[in-house]
Amino acid sequence: MNRRTFFSTAAATAVAGAAAPLTAEPAEKRTESKTVVSLLQSASVAGPATANPFHPGFRAADLRGVVDKNKENLLRLLQLAGERKSDIACTTEDILGIYSCMMDLDHPQRFVDHCETIPGPLTDALGRTAKKYNMYVIACFFEKEGDRCYNTAVLIDRSGRVQGRYRKVQLPAPETWVCTPGDSYPVFNTDFGKIGIAICYDMIFPEITACYALQGVNLLFHPTGGFGWTEDLGLSTLKVRAADHVMWIAAAKNAGVHAPGHSCIVNPLGQVVADAGYDIDTVLTAYISPQQGWLQPDYGFGTAITGVADMRARLCLERRPDLYRLITEPQPPLALQHKDKKLISAQNHAAQRAVFEKLKKQWQKEALDTDEKIGLTRTIL
């Protein structure tokens, strides 16, 4: 496995009207005002084909072995981030590699058995690493609480304690089959500013990023298994979200079969200032200034007219919320145009089962055709 650690060497980009370049700096140029951000780009480790829940020869021990190896790999990558003196490290989505199990409606307990509690053994291990290296850790995995499961990102603080969690709000199918959506957008205070978290499909919905921006979030972390409908569109989405709300976005993405890699950091001007490429098991480390937004020069036309150079402040102060009520209207005109279309709800188990039965044969065939070098998570997605 390639365990190189990347330092961003993005050249300072001259931006018209900016008070200072919005870039990620290499290690040798780090100053005390910079925050060290590391993104862990990984894939589920290779395992036997019988670790796939859709393989006719499925063995629970093989699945457990893959999950345990994923945990070990996670802790190794976090150690690399810690050795780089990271202030915060963020993982990809589904770090344990059990997404395939989630889609197996015939054996739901296999999925539940590998979901984690908070606090629990996994957060304890993450906490020990966070404390050892005096860094924050964001880790994304499937959580169980009572009889419910969630797609969750937990935040561990520098002392190793659980500071909070974010539960994915926008669940795509088939996550709706077994997971409960979150119902809030919590903001976490750190010693380098306010941060938020949006998991994978969340980023498709611009309202979520807006909710974070209006709460004062400067740096939004985005653990994800993919990159949107297409790779190009996914990257464009990150750039637009960052520029729309004048915030930094740090996206940690899976790499491997059917996964795009290219974890990246986007600055408040919508520019990619650090990119991990396609390497598997890579730690992308960059130095940024989360508090640095977009300042127009004093002599700029916009500053002269409004008296405010900070573009984030201006965009907030110039909002017209009295005209935005349509955004939160449950039945806007567009919804009425599509009233004949019905989503399969989380409560419609019969419809879910019908979809599952259609797809199961395909997934079983792919499980048989899968080379053993391909990791579990990537065999059917």
C-alpha positions in Angstrom: 0.0 0.0 0.0 1.1 3.5 -0.8 1.4 5.3 2.5 3.0 8.6 1.3 1.9 11.7 3.0 1.3 14.7 0.7 2.0 18.2 1.6 0.3 20.8 -0.5 2.7 22.7 -2.6 0.1 24.9 -4.2 1.6 28.1 -5.4 0.3 31.3 -4.1 -2.5 32.4 -6.5 -2.8 36.1 -7.0 -6.5 37.0 -6.7 -7.7 40.4 -7.8 -8.9 42.3 -4.8 -7.7 39.8 -2.2 -5.8 41.1 0.9 -3.6 38.0 0.9 -3.3 34.8 -1.3 -5.9 32.1 -0.3 -3.6 29.1 -0.6 -2.5 26.0 1.3 1.2 26.3 2.3 3.9 23.6 2.4 5.4 22.6 5.7 8.5 24.8 5.5 6.4 27.9 5.2 4.1 27.2 8.1 3.4 30.0 10.5 1.6 30.0 13.9 -1.5 31.5 12.3 -2.0 28.5 10.1 -4.1 25.5 10.8 -2.8 22.0 9.8 -5.6 20.0 8.1 -5.1 16.4 7.1 -7.5 14.4 5.0 -7.3 10.6 5.1 -7.9 9.1 1.6 -8.4 5.4 1.8 -10.4 2.4 0.5 -11.7 -0.7 2.2 -8.8 -3.2 2.5 -8.6 -6.2 0.3 -10.4 -9.3 1.6 -11.6 -12.6 0.4 -14.7 -12.7 -1.9 -16.6 -14.5 0.9 -16.5 -11.4 3.0 -19.1 -9.9 0.6 -22.6 -10.5 2.1 -24.0 -11.3 -1.4 -21.5 -14.1 -2.0 -23.1 -17.6 -1.7 -20.1 -18.7 0.4 -20.3 -15.7 2.8 -18.4 -16.2 6.0 -19.0 -13.9 8.9 -15.4 -14.4 10.1 -14.1 -13.0 6.8 -16.3 -9.9 7.1 -15.1 -9.4 10.6 -11.5 -9.7 9.4 -12.0 -7.0 6.8 -13.6 -4.6 9.3 -10.8 -5.2 11.8 -8.2 -4.5 9.1 -10.0 -1.3 8.2 -9.8 -0.2 11.8 -6.1 -1.0 11.9 -5.5 0.9 8.7 -7.5 3.9 10.0 -5.3 4.1 13.1 -2.1 3.9 11.0 -3.3 6.8 8.7 -4.2 8.8 11.8 -0.8 8.2 13.2 0.7 9.6 10.0 -1.5 12.7 10.3 -0.4 13.1 13.9 3.2 12.8 13.1 2.7 15.7 10.7 1.5 17.7 13.7 -2.0 18.1 12.3 -4.5 20.2 14.1 -7.4 18.2 12.7 -7.7 15.0 10.7 -10.8 13.8 8.8 -11.6 10.4 7.4 -13.7 9.4 4.4 -17.2 8.1 4.7 -17.9 4.5 6.0 -14.3 3.9 7.3 -15.2 0.3 8.3 -16.3 -0.7 4.8 -19.8 -2.1 5.6 -21.9 -0.3 3.0 -22.6 -3.6 1.2 -24.0 -5.1 4.4 -26.4 -2.2 4.7 -28.0 -3.2 1.4 -28.6 -6.8 2.3 -32.2 -6.8 3.4 -32.1 -10.6 3.8 -29.6 -10.4 6.7 -30.0 -7.0 8.3 -28.3 -8.1 11.5 -24.9 -8.4 9.7 -25.0 -4.7 9.2 -26.1 -3.9 12.7 -23.4 -6.1 14.2 -20.7 -3.9 12.7 -22.2 -0.5 13.5 -20.5 1.3 16.3 -21.8 2.9 19.5 -20.7 6.4 20.7 -18.9 6.2 23.0 -17.6 2.8 22.3 -14.4 0.8 21.5 -13.8 2.7 18.2 -14.2 6.2 19.6 -12.0 5.1 22.6 -9.2 4.1 20.1 -9.7 7.3 18.2 -9.6 9.3 21.4 -6.3 7.8 22.4 -4.7 8.7 19.1 -6.2 12.2 19.2 -4.8 12.8 22.7 -1.4 11.4 21.9 -1.0 13.8 19.0 -3.0 16.7 20.4 -5.3 16.9 17.4 -9.0 16.9 16.6 -10.3 13.8 14.7 -13.4 13.5 12.6 -14.3 9.9 11.8 -17.3 8.8 9.7 -18.9 5.4 10.3 -22.3 3.8 10.8 -23.5 4.3 14.4 -26.1 2.3 16.4 -28.1 3.7 19.2 -30.9 1.6 20.6 -32.8 0.1 17.7 -31.7 2.8 15.2 -28.7 3.2 12.9 -27.2 6.4 11.6 -24.5 7.5 9.1 -22.5 9.5 11.6 -19.4 11.6 11.8 -18.0 12.0 15.3 -15.7 14.8 16.4 -13.0 13.9 19.0 -11.2 16.8 20.6 -7.6 17.3 21.4 -8.0 15.7 24.8 -9.4 12.5 23.3 -13.0 13.1 24.4 -16.1 13.0 22.1 -17.0 16.6 21.5 -20.0 15.9 19.4 -21.5 14.1 16.4 -23.2 14.9 13.1 -25.7 12.5 11.7 -26.2 12.6 7.9 -29.4 14.4 7.1 -29.9 13.7 3.4 -29.9 9.9 3.0 -29.9 8.4 -0.5 -31.4 5.0 -1.2 -30.5 2.4 0.1 -29.4 4.2 3.3 -33.1 5.0 3.9 -33.8 1.3 4.1 -32.0 0.9 7.4 -30.7 4.2 8.6 -32.5 7.1 10.4 -31.7 10.6 9.0 -30.2 13.3 11.3 -32.3 16.4 12.1 -29.8 19.2 12.7 -26.7 20.9 11.6 -24.5 21.3 14.7 -21.6 23.7 14.7 -18.5 22.8 16.7 -16.2 25.3 18.3 -12.5 24.6 18.0 -9.4 26.6 18.8 -9.1 27.5 15.2 -12.7 28.5 14.6 -16.2 27.1 14.0 -16.4 23.9 11.9 -19.3 21.9 10.4 -19.7 18.5 8.8 -21.7 17.4 5.7 -21.5 13.8 4.7 -21.5 12.7 1.0 -25.1 13.3 -0.4 -25.6 16.2 1.9 -23.4 18.3 -0.3 -25.8 18.0 -3.2 -28.3 20.2 -1.3 -27.1 23.9 -1.3 -29.4 24.7 1.7 -27.2 22.7 4.0 -24.1 24.7 3.2 -26.1 27.9 3.7 -27.3 26.8 7.1 -23.7 26.3 8.2 -22.5 29.6 6.7 -25.2 31.5 8.5 -24.1 30.0 11.8 -20.6 31.3 11.2 -18.8 28.2 10.1 -15.4 29.0 8.4 -14.4 25.4 7.6 -16.7 22.7 6.4 -15.5 19.0 6.4 -17.0 16.7 3.9 -16.4 12.9 4.4 -17.6 11.2 1.3 -17.6 7.9 -0.6 -18.0 9.6 -3.9 -18.0 12.9 -5.7 -21.5 13.6 -6.9 -23.3 12.4 -10.0 -20.0 12.6 -12.0 -16.5 13.4 -10.9 -16.4 16.7 -12.7 -19.8 17.8 -11.4 -18.8 16.8 -7.9 -15.7 18.9 -7.9 -17.7 21.8 -9.4 -20.2 21.5 -6.6 -17.5 21.8 -3.9 -16.1 24.9 -5.7 -19.5 26.6 -5.9 -20.5 25.8 -2.3 -17.2 27.3 -1.1 -17.4 30.4 -3.2 -21.2 30.9 -2.5 -20.6 31.1 1.2 -17.0 32.3 1.4 -15.9 29.3 3.4 -13.2 26.6 3.2 -14.3 23.1 2.3 -12.1 20.0 3.1 -13.4 16.9 1.3 -12.0 13.5 2.3 -12.9 10.9 -0.4 -12.5 7.2 -0.9 -10.1 5.9 -3.5 -10.2 2.5 -5.2 -12.5 0.6 -7.5 -15.5 2.8 -8.4 -14.2 5.6 -6.1 -12.7 8.8 -7.4 -10.0 9.7 -4.9 -8.8 13.3 -5.3 -9.5 14.4 -1.7 -9.1 18.1 -1.7 -9.2 21.5 0.0 -11.1 24.3 -1.6 -10.6 27.9 -0.5 -13.3 30.6 -0.2 -12.8 31.7 -3.8 -13.7 28.3 -5.0 -10.1 27.3 -5.9 -8.6 23.9 -5.2 -5.5 24.5 -3.2 -4.6 21.0 -2.3 -5.4 17.7 -4.0 -4.4 14.1 -3.0 -4.6 12.6 -6.5 -5.8 9.1 -6.9 -3.4 7.2 -4.5 -4.9 4.8 -2.1 -4.1 5.2 1.6 -2.8 8.7 1.3 -2.8 11.5 3.9 -3.2 14.9 2.3 -1.8 17.5 4.7 -2.1 21.3 4.1 -1.7 24.5 6.0 -4.7 26.9 5.8 -6.1 30.0 7.5 -9.8 29.1 8.3 -10.4 32.6 9.6 -9.2 34.1 6.3 -12.1 34.9 4.1 -12.2 37.2 1.0 -11.2 40.8 1.6 -11.5 43.3 -1.2 -9.0 46.1 -1.2 -10.0 49.5 0.4 -9.8 51.1 -3.0 -12.2 48.5 -4.6 -15.4 49.7 -6.0 -17.5 47.4 -3.8 -15.7 48.4 -0.7 -16.0 52.1 -1.5 -19.8 51.8 -2.1 -20.7 49.6 0.8 -18.0 50.5 3.4 -17.4 46.7 4.0 -14.4 45.0 2.6 -15.2 41.5 4.0 -17.2 39.7 1.3 -18.6 37.2 3.7 -20.0 39.9 5.9 -21.3 41.8 2.9 -23.1 38.8 1.4 -24.7 38.2 4.8 -25.7 41.8 5.4 -27.1 42.2 1.9 -29.3 39.2 2.1 -33.1 39.5 1.4 -34.5 36.8 3.7 -38.0 38.2 3.3 -37.9 37.1 -0.3 -36.5 33.6 0.4 -39.5 32.0 2.1 -40.1 29.9 -1.0 -37.0 27.9 -0.1 -38.5 26.4 3.0 -42.0 26.0 1.5 -42.9 22.3 1.7 -45.0 22.5 -1.5 -43.4 25.0 -3.9 -44.6 25.2 -7.5 -42.0 22.8 -8.7 -43.2 20.1 -6.2 -46.7 20.6 -7.5 -45.5 20.0 -11.1 -44.1 16.7 -9.9 -47.0 15.6 -7.7 -47.5 12.4 -9.8 -44.0 11.2 -8.8 -43.6 9.5 -5.5 -40.4 8.6 -3.7 -40.2 5.3 -2.0 -40.5 6.3 1.6 -38.5 4.7 4.5 -41.7 3.3 5.8 -42.7 1.5 2.5 -41.0 -1.7 3.2 -42.8 -3.6 0.5 -41.5 -1.3 -2.2 -38.0 -1.5 -0.7 -38.2 -5.2 -0.8 -39.3 -5.2 -4.5 -36.3 -3.0 -5.4 -34.0 -5.2 -3.4 -35.2 -8.4 -5.1 -34.6 -6.8 -8.5 -31.0 -5.9 -7.6 -30.0 -8.9 -5.5 -29.3 -11.2 -8.5 -27.0 -8.6 -10.0 -25.2 -8.1 -6.8 -24.8 -11.8 -6.2 -23.3 -12.2 -9.7 -20.9 -9.3 -9.1 -19.9 -10.9 -5.8 -18.9 -14.1 -7.7 -17.1 -12.2 -10.4 -15.2 -10.0 -7.9 -11.4 -10.5 -7.8 -10.2 -11.1 -4.3 -7.9 -8.1 -4.5 -10.9 -5.8 -4.6 -12.0 -4.5 -1.2 -15.4 -5.4 0.2 -17.0 -1.9 -0.1 -16.1 -1.6 -3.7 -17.5 -5.0 -4.9 -21.0 -3.8 -5.6 -21.0 -0.1 -5.6 
